[in-house]
Amino acid sequence: MNSRIRDLREDHDLTQQKIAELLHCDQSLYSKYERGERMIPLDFIVTLARFYGTSVDYLLGLTDVPKPYR
């Protein structure tokens, strides 16, 4: 999951700071989520899935299909 949230952020040309603002957390904390040093809360995963237009399963690595389910 860590590489997926980083890759999506980079693919959208966003900084860690911008995503941290979306999640209402510090950039340093978000950085730890990307590096796998901290577990990302489920509500943050849902927020990121909605923001990027993907599924929670994709972010969690349960599928390789980035499109959300219908």
C-alpha positions in Angstrom: 0.0 0.0 0.0 2.8 2.4 0.8 4.1 2.5 -2.7 0.7 2.9 -4.2 -0.2 6.0 -2.2 3.2 7.5 -3.0 2.9 6.6 -6.7 -0.6 8.0 -6.9 0.5 11.2 -5.2 3.5 11.6 -7.6 1.4 10.7 -10.7 -0.8 13.6 -9.8 2.1 15.9 -9.2 1.2 16.6 -5.6 3.4 17.1 -2.6 3.2 15.3 0.7 2.1 18.6 2.2 -0.9 18.9 -0.1 -2.1 15.4 0.8 -1.4 16.0 4.5 -3.7 19.0 4.3 -6.4 16.9 2.6 -6.1 14.4 5.5 -5.8 17.1 8.2 -2.4 15.8 9.5 1.2 16.9 9.6 3.4 16.3 6.5 5.9 14.3 8.7 3.1 11.9 9.7 1.9 11.5 6.1 5.5 10.8 5.1 5.6 7.9 7.7 2.5 6.5 6.1 4.2 6.5 2.7 7.3 4.9 4.1 5.4 2.2 6.1 6.6 3.4 9.4 3.0 4.0 10.6 -0.3 2.3 9.8 -2.6 4.6 7.9 -6.1 4.9 9.5 -9.0 3.4 7.6 -10.7 6.8 7.2 -7.6 8.2 5.6 -7.6 5.3 3.1 -11.2 5.9 2.2 -10.5 9.7 1.8 -7.5 8.9 -0.5 -9.5 6.4 -2.6 -12.2 9.0 -3.2 -9.7 11.7 -3.9 -7.8 9.7 -6.5 -10.9 8.0 -7.9 -9.8 4.5 -7.1 -10.9 1.7 -4.8 -9.8 1.0 -1.3 -8.9 -2.5 -2.4 -6.4 -1.0 -4.9 -4.8 1.1 -2.3 -4.5 -1.9 0.0 -3.0 -4.0 -2.7 -5.9 -6.5 -2.9 -6.4 -5.8 -6.6 -4.2 -4.4 -9.4 -7.2 -2.8 -11.0 -7.1 0.9 -10.1 -10.7 1.6 -11.3 -13.3 1.7 -8.4 -16.0 -0.9 -8.3 -19.5 0.0 -9.4 
